[in-house]
Amino acid sequence: MTIRESTEQWESVYLSPHASLSRDSRGRDRYEPPCDIRPVYQRDRDRILHCKSFRRLKHKTQVFLTPRGDHYRTRLTHTLEVSQIARTMAKALRLNEDLTEAIALGHDLGHTPFGHAGERVLNDLCSSGFAHYKQSVRVVEKLEKSGKGLNLTWEVRDGILNHRTSGSPSTLEGKLVRFSDKIAYINHDIDDAIRAGILKEEDIPLSYRQVLGGSTRERLNTLVHDIIGQSMEQPDIRMSEEVEEGMHALRNFMFNHVYTNPIAKGEEVKARNMLEGLFTYYMDHPEELSEEFKAMLASGRDPLEIVVCDYISGMTDQYAIYKFEEYFVPKAWNA
């Protein structure tokens, strides 16, 4: 018996009857011989962790564009916090931690530079629209590894696609990540907003604090414990009505006071102009795309505007600024 087979046997004995067992996966689009050490979801987790798109998340905006400070969240640290929260709950509920972590680490791979501001720009410019959750699946299916993709299992891709608020993941592990994403960003965005001086803990309505807690630590504790308590031995992931209403109310509060705050979002107009400029430039000058994306275009698989969106959405904040300056900012004359 291989190590992988031993692990799969352990899963069948120890994990909840509602968990997604590695050996029961619907598999990959392209057949691969099984690993002798790692079950399929652990293998997927490793592939995501080692891919280029994952590394670029460290230089992509979460909420605050190019903040002056080392402790503001980026898209990468957000992803890691989602993973930690989701794995804590998966372990408590005896669900598949490898599947949970793979979905969590991959859920934002398709996010644009400059956060949701960049996503809105590409959605406006591309005739077929643009959504980061769809792009995350496109990254792992078609863009990574020079167009070969990561060939992930169906369950991981389903969880990535359905992590959005209106999504409906097919596995309990995917549902955990869907909740964990909101738990993470609501709380760490409050922490960053307090750090930035645009919010104080006391600004949060007392009724929300009475239900969820008066600090990031207390809120995380409340939300995680509530999901575990409500979901234990159940065929679904859920929250109590009171706590879920409190979380949604706090999320709405953040949209009204932070996500649209002129201090936090003051540079978004510049980011929009920059990405619009880059999109128009590449549509007019496809020869300026990188070699990898020119090859994609030459293959005829996708129209130009999709390839341009792929290229721009994969940029880090800094690289987008660098390319904009290269094309649009005059340089000093060297005689």
Secondary structure, DSSP 8 states (H G I E B T S, - for coil): --HHHHHHHHHHHHS-TTS--GGG---BSS-----SS--HHHHHHHHHHHSHHHHHGGGSBSSSSS-SSSSS-BHHHHHHHHHHHHHHHHHHHT--HHHHHHHHHHTTTT--TTHHHHHHHHHHHSTT---HHHHHHHIIIIITTTTT----BHHHHHHHHT-STT---SSHHHHHHHHHHHHHHHHHHHHHHHHHTS--GGGS-HHHHHHH-SSHHHHHHHHHHHHHHHHTT-SS----HHHHHHHHHHHHHHIIIIIT-TTTSTTHHHHHHHHHHHHHHHHH-GGGS-HHHHHHHHHTSS-HHHHHHHHHHT--HHHHHHHHHHHHS------
